[in-house]
Amino acid sequence: MKTYDTLSEAIRDLQYNGYTYDFNLNENQIECKELQATYGAQEFQVDQYYRFEGDSNPDDASIVYAIKTNTGAKGLLVDAYGMYSSPLSADIISKLRF
């Protein structure tokens, strides 16, 4: 797995490699507004993930997931972790845990 110094560097490279859609987390699924589609935990896989710590504040932590859906759509999900993380269902948490 590659290493990246910054979140923006990871996003640029992953987009270059075909992860072009933008996914967002909901409590029980991920959503792609561009495709007007939602995907439950069984409808996508995480191909890669990268964690980043904030330089000046440890609370500024994020993780980027490179995701492929069962329909073949590839995109990125960027989320905070720690105190700013989103409330999620057990299925989604299990899918995103490494």
C-alpha positions, 0 to 999 in steps of 0.5 A: 500500500502506498503512503501519502504525506497529506490527505489532499495528495492521497485524494489526487492520486486515488482520483487519478487511479479511477476513484472519482465519485464522492461518497458520504456516510449515512447511519446505515449506508453510504451515498453518492449524490452524483449517481443518486444511489445509496449502498448498504454494507453488503453493496460495497468494498473498501479497496484501500484506506489511509489515515491522517493526523492533524499537524497542529491539533490531534482532533483534526484526524481524518481517514480516506477510503477508496471504495468500489460498489457492487455496480462498479462505481469507484469513489472516495469517502473522507470522514473524521474519526475520533470525537468528530466521527459520524454515528453509524450502524454496526454493519457500516462500522464493521465494514469500515474497520481495519 
